[in-house]
Amino acid sequence: MARRRLTPLKQTISMASRRKLLFGAAAAAGAAASGLAWRLWPEQGLLNPCAATLPSELARHEIVTAAWHNIAPTRMWDCHVHLVGLGDSPSGVWINPRMQSLLHPMQYAQRLFFLNAGCAHDAPGRVDESYVERMHNLVDGLAPGAKLVLLAFDHTFSEEGQRDLDRSAFHTPNTYAAELAARHPRYFEWAASIHPYRADCVEALEWCIDKGARAVKWLPPAMGIDPASPLCDRFYSAAARLDIPIITHAGQERAVHGASSPALGNPLKLRRALDHGVRIVVAHCATMGEDQDLDRGPEGPWTSSFALFERLMDDARYAGRLFGDISAVTQVNRAGPHLHRLLQRTDWHARLLNGSDYPLPGIMPLFSIERLIDQGFLHPRTSPVLKGIREHNPLLFDFVLKRELRSGANRFAEAVFQTRDFFTVAASGRRNAPAAAVSTGASTH
């Protein structure tokens, strides 16, 4: 029998269906491989619906209006926003081939989840562009003046200072993040990412600051950075001199593979940077995982990563130098006793910074409003509103959700959400001399 030829519309539908089936299969494989199979039927489905403009009944809802009370939008910089893509533009973005291979189902699924969360999964040939356009739309749904701090991401480097592509997860160049922030100043600021083992790390840092970088982003377990290594000292001295903060992951890391060195996420390894006078922001406040208590020797007992972070926060020597960001703390794998503790430690709130960890708020299985209600963080009345907002604007969802959080009578202070001052306070004190000349090639990437 002759094979029936599909019309162009049916071809499009068929291709879309195949992509959706492939996404679902990869997601199932990835979730099973990581022990997360119980989340395959999340309360808001598996995929981000990527809905458009927020309906007026949600945009004007009293819960949304209350969230903005006493918040100056122009001071609200979301300090933890991942800038990702596929490199299908002049961006220079690169991803490890393993993330595009079904032979590595976990990494393949993570790539698809990230792109779906950023609503760029179904835009062949223009993923980079679509990802940025979606961020524009989401910021337009916030109060005027709010901005996102876009995070670049460096390669992994060896201790000899050689770039290691095989152990690199992905690469978002500093030049790309800087260009987007310069081209869209109403929407974006940016944070550089510079591996401290690079021979040109200090020159690259000076170049990035000259181009407006507000911070430096590290993910030590994935990037192969030991924050306690003397190899970081050159970089720490420069960061302290230039008073630029380092936003660095601590605790367990599941989202990015790369070098896959979990011990490098130990919060206590950050003492070296703090002792150099560097301002350190611990991403997610180390709310997941365990690390060895290095204060009790190299074979110290395994201890909650959050408890080690808490120890550093309570060390009087680090007041004014150690901070935490609250990105991701409401995810199902983090929300619990540590989140209650963050809300209850009101003495820390002046040292906590809000970030969304975007696009992760758009990864549907990572959040459960009903579970947060059961844990006592939310009033049941918030459930339909938060779920509705999330389908349209994950950034607004993340903000309103955190403004609604309670632990007894405690909630996050308004200062937690007004982060601009933290990133701009040192700018006037930096030297005005031109930064060292650095090429736009590997040095600034």
C-alpha positions in Angstrom: 0.0 0.0 0.0 1.3 3.4 -0.9 2.5 5.5 2.0 0.3 8.5 2.7 2.2 11.8 2.5 1.7 14.2 5.4 0.6 17.8 4.7 2.9 20.5 6.1 0.6 21.1 9.1 0.4 17.4 9.9 4.2 17.1 9.5 4.6 19.9 12.1 2.2 18.2 14.5 3.9 14.9 14.0 7.4 16.4 14.7 6.0 18.2 17.8 4.5 15.0 19.1 7.8 13.1 18.5 9.7 15.8 20.4 7.2 15.7 23.3 7.5 11.9 23.5 11.2 12.1 23.4 11.2 14.7 26.1 9.0 12.6 28.3 11.1 9.5 27.8 14.3 11.3 28.5 12.8 13.0 31.6 11.6 9.6 32.9 15.0 8.1 32.3 16.7 11.0 34.0 14.4 11.1 37.0 14.8 7.3 37.5 18.5 7.5 37.2 18.7 10.2 39.9 16.3 8.4 42.3 13.5 11.0 41.6 11.0 8.7 40.0 8.4 9.6 42.6 8.2 13.1 41.1 7.1 11.9 37.6 3.5 12.9 38.4 4.0 16.4 39.9 1.0 18.4 41.0 1.4 20.8 38.0 2.5 18.3 35.4 5.8 17.5 33.9 6.3 20.2 31.4 6.2 24.0 31.7 3.1 25.2 29.7 4.9 28.4 28.8 1.7 30.4 29.0 1.8 34.1 27.9 0.5 37.2 29.6 -0.7 36.8 33.2 -4.5 37.1 33.4 -5.7 40.3 35.0 -7.4 38.5 37.9 -4.1 37.1 38.9 -2.0 40.1 38.1 -4.3 42.2 40.3 -4.8 39.6 43.0 -4.4 40.9 46.6 -1.7 38.3 47.2 0.4 39.8 44.3 -0.3 43.3 45.4 0.7 42.5 49.0 4.0 41.0 47.8 5.1 44.3 46.4 4.2 46.2 49.6 7.3 48.0 51.0 9.4 46.7 48.1 11.1 49.2 45.8 11.2 47.5 42.4 14.3 49.5 41.3 16.2 47.9 44.2 15.1 44.4 43.4 17.8 42.5 41.4 17.3 38.8 41.1 20.9 37.8 41.8 20.8 34.2 40.5 19.6 33.8 36.9 21.3 31.3 34.7 22.1 32.4 31.1 21.9 29.2 29.0 21.4 28.2 25.4 22.7 25.9 22.7 25.1 28.2 20.9 22.9 28.6 17.8 23.6 32.3 17.7 26.9 34.3 17.9 26.7 34.0 21.7 29.6 31.6 22.0 27.6 29.3 24.3 28.9 25.8 24.3 27.4 22.6 25.9 29.1 19.3 26.5 28.1 16.8 23.8 27.0 14.4 26.6 24.1 16.7 27.3 22.9 16.0 23.7 23.3 12.3 23.8 20.7 9.7 25.0 23.7 7.6 26.1 23.8 10.0 29.1 20.0 10.1 30.0 20.4 12.2 33.1 22.3 15.0 31.4 20.1 14.8 28.3 17.0 15.1 30.4 18.5 18.0 32.4 19.2 19.9 29.1 15.6 19.4 28.0 14.2 20.4 31.3 16.3 23.6 31.4 15.2 24.6 27.9 11.6 23.8 28.5 11.7 25.8 31.8 13.0 28.7 29.8 10.4 28.1 27.0 13.1 27.7 24.4 12.8 23.9 23.9 10.7 24.2 20.7 12.6 26.8 18.8 15.1 25.0 16.6 17.8 27.4 15.3 16.9 30.2 17.7 17.1 28.7 21.2 19.6 31.3 22.5 17.4 34.1 21.2 14.1 32.6 22.5 15.6 32.1 25.9 16.4 35.8 26.2 13.0 36.8 24.7 11.3 34.8 27.4 13.2 36.5 30.1 12.2 39.9 28.6 8.6 38.9 28.8 8.8 37.7 32.4 10.5 40.8 33.6 7.8 42.9 31.9 5.4 41.0 34.2 7.2 42.3 37.3 6.9 45.8 38.7 8.8 48.3 36.5 12.5 48.6 37.6 13.1 45.0 38.6 16.2 43.4 37.0 17.9 40.0 36.5 21.6 39.4 37.2 22.6 37.0 34.4 25.3 34.5 35.3 28.1 33.6 33.0 29.7 30.1 33.4 33.4 29.3 32.8 35.0 26.0 31.7 36.6 23.6 34.1 40.4 24.1 34.3 43.1 21.8 35.5 45.5 22.7 38.4 48.0 23.5 35.7 45.6 26.1 34.2 44.6 24.1 31.2 41.0 24.2 30.0 39.4 20.8 30.3 36.5 20.5 27.9 35.7 16.9 28.8 35.1 17.8 32.4 33.2 21.0 31.5 29.4 21.0 31.7 28.8 24.0 29.5 30.2 27.5 28.9 28.4 30.8 28.8 31.0 33.4 27.9 31.5 36.6 29.9 31.4 38.5 26.6 27.9 37.2 25.9 26.5 38.1 29.4 28.2 41.5 29.2 26.8 42.2 25.8 23.2 41.3 26.8 23.4 43.6 29.9 24.8 46.5 27.8 22.1 46.0 25.1 19.2 45.6 27.6 20.0 47.8 30.6 16.3 47.9 31.6 16.2 44.2 32.1 19.7 42.8 33.0 22.8 43.2 35.0 25.5 40.5 34.8 27.9 38.4 36.8 31.2 37.1 35.4 32.5 33.6 35.8 36.3 33.2 36.0 38.1 30.0 37.0 40.8 30.9 39.5 43.3 28.4 38.1 43.5 30.3 34.8 46.8 32.1 34.2 44.9 35.2 33.2 42.3 35.1 36.0 43.2 38.5 37.5 43.4 40.3 34.1 40.0 38.7 33.1 38.5 39.9 36.4 39.6 43.4 35.8 38.2 43.3 32.2 34.9 42.0 33.5 34.6 44.7 36.1 35.4 47.3 33.5 32.5 45.9 31.5 30.1 46.2 34.4 30.2 42.8 36.1 28.5 42.9 39.5 29.8 39.6 40.9 31.6 36.4 40.0 29.8 33.1 39.8 31.4 29.8 40.8 30.0 26.3 41.0 33.0 24.5 42.5 31.9 20.8 42.2 31.1 21.2 38.5 33.9 23.6 37.6 36.7 21.7 39.5 37.5 24.6 41.8 38.8 23.9 45.3 38.0 27.1 47.2 40.6 26.1 49.9 43.5 25.8 47.4 46.4 28.2 47.4 45.8 28.3 43.6 42.9 30.6 44.3 45.0 33.2 46.3 45.8 35.4 43.4 42.2 35.7 42.5 41.1 36.2 46.1 43.5 39.1 46.5 42.2 40.7 43.4 38.5 40.2 44.3 39.1 41.7 47.8 41.0 44.7 46.3 38.3 45.3 43.7 35.5 44.5 46.3 33.6 42.2 43.9 31.6 39.4 45.6 31.8 35.7 44.6 28.5 33.9 44.4 29.4 30.3 44.9 27.5 27.1 45.3 27.9 25.1 48.5 26.5 21.7 49.6 25.2 19.0 47.3 24.9 19.7 43.6 22.6 17.8 41.3 21.8 20.3 38.5 25.2 20.4 36.7 27.6 17.5 36.3 30.9 18.8 34.8 33.9 17.9 37.0 31.6 16.0 39.4 33.7 16.7 42.5 31.2 16.9 45.4 33.8 17.5 48.1 34.6 20.9 46.6 31.2 22.2 47.7 32.0 22.0 51.4 31.1 25.4 52.9 34.1 25.3 55.2 36.4 25.5 52.2 35.2 29.1 51.8 37.2 30.2 54.9 40.2 30.9 52.7 38.3 33.4 50.6 36.8 35.0 53.7 40.1 35.3 55.4 41.4 37.1 52.3 38.6 39.7 52.8 36.4 38.6 49.9 32.6 39.0 50.1 31.1 35.5 49.6 27.5 34.7 48.8 26.7 31.1 49.4 24.1 30.0 46.8 21.1 28.3 48.2 22.5 28.7 51.7 23.9 25.2 51.4 20.4 23.7 52.1 21.1 20.3 50.6 23.6 17.5 51.3 26.3 16.7 53.8 30.0 17.5 54.0 32.8 16.5 56.2 33.4 18.7 59.2 36.9 19.9 58.2 37.2 21.9 61.4 37.6 18.5 63.1 40.3 17.3 60.7 40.4 16.0 57.2 38.5 12.9 58.3 36.0 14.8 60.3 32.4 13.4 60.7 29.8 14.0 58.0 27.6 16.9 58.9 24.7 18.7 57.3 26.1 21.3 54.8 23.6 23.8 56.2 25.0 23.3 59.7 28.5 24.1 58.4 27.1 27.2 56.6 25.3 28.2 59.9 28.6 27.9 61.7 30.3 30.3 59.3 27.4 32.7 59.5 27.7 32.8 63.3 31.4 33.4 63.2 31.8 37.1 64.2 34.9 37.4 62.0 32.8 37.0 58.9 30.1 39.5 59.6 29.9 41.8 56.6 31.8 39.3 54.4 29.6 36.1 54.4 26.1 36.2 52.9 23.6 33.7 51.5 21.2 33.7 48.6 17.8 32.1 49.0 17.5 30.8 45.4 16.1 27.3 45.2 15.3 27.0 49.0 11.6 26.4 48.3 12.2 23.4 46.0 10.9 20.0 47.1 14.5 18.7 47.7 15.4 21.6 49.9 12.3 22.9 51.7 12.0 21.6 55.2 13.8 22.2 58.5 16.5 24.4 56.8 13.9 26.7 55.3 12.2 27.0 58.6 15.6 27.9 60.1 16.3 30.6 57.5 12.9 32.2 58.2 13.5 32.1 61.9 17.0 33.5 61.8 15.8 37.0 61.5 19.3 38.2 62.6 20.6 36.9 59.3 18.0 38.6 57.1 20.2 41.6 56.4 22.7 39.1 55.0 20.4 37.2 52.8 19.8 38.0 49.1 16.9 36.9 46.9 17.6 35.0 43.7 15.3 32.8 41.7 17.7 30.2 40.2 15.8 30.8 36.9 15.0 28.8 34.9 14.5 26.3 37.7 11.2 27.8 38.9 9.8 26.7 35.5 10.8 23.1 36.0 7.4 21.8 37.1 8.4 18.8 39.2 10.8 20.8 41.4 8.1 22.6 43.3 5.0 21.5 45.3 2.7 24.2 46.7 0.7 21.5 48.5 3.8 20.2 50.3 4.8 23.7 51.4 1.3 24.1 52.8 1.6 20.8 54.6 4.9 21.9 56.1 3.4 25.0 57.4 5.1 27.5 55.1 1.9 28.7 53.3 -1.7 29.3 53.9 -4.0 27.0 51.8 -5.7 30.1 50.2 -2.5 30.8 48.3 -2.5 27.5 46.4 -4.6 28.4 43.4 -3.1 31.8 43.0 0.5 30.6 43.1 -0.1 27.7 40.8 -1.9 30.0 38.3 1.0 32.6 38.4 3.6 29.9 37.9 2.0 28.7 34.6 2.5 32.2 33.2 5.4 33.8 35.0 7.9 31.6 37.0 9.8 34.7 38.1 6.8 36.4 39.6 5.8 33.0 41.1 9.2 32.7 42.8 8.9 36.2 44.3 5.3 36.0 45.5 5.9 32.5 46.9 8.8 33.7 49.0 6.9 36.8 50.2 4.1 34.5 51.4 6.4 32.1 53.3 6.0 31.9 57.1 7.6 30.0 59.9 5.4 30.8 62.9 5.3 34.5 63.1 8.5 34.9 61.0 8.8 35.8 57.3 11.7 37.0 55.1 12.4 40.7 55.7 11.8 43.2 52.9 15.6 43.8 52.8 16.1 40.2 51.5 14.4 41.2 48.2 16.1 44.6 47.8 19.5 43.4 46.7 20.8 46.2 44.4 22.7 48.0 47.1 24.8 44.9 47.9 26.1 44.8 44.3 26.5 48.5 43.9 27.8 49.7 47.2 31.5 49.1 46.3 31.3 50.5 42.8 32.3 54.1 43.7 35.3 52.9 45.6 36.9 50.9 42.8 39.9 52.3 41.1 39.1 54.4 38.0 42.1 53.4 36.0 41.4 51.5 32.8 41.4 47.7 33.2 44.2 45.7 31.8 43.8 45.0 28.1 42.4 41.5 27.6 41.5 39.9 24.3 37.8 39.0 23.6 38.9 35.4 23.0 39.6 32.8 25.6 40.8 35.3 28.2 37.5 37.0 28.8 35.4 33.9 28.2 
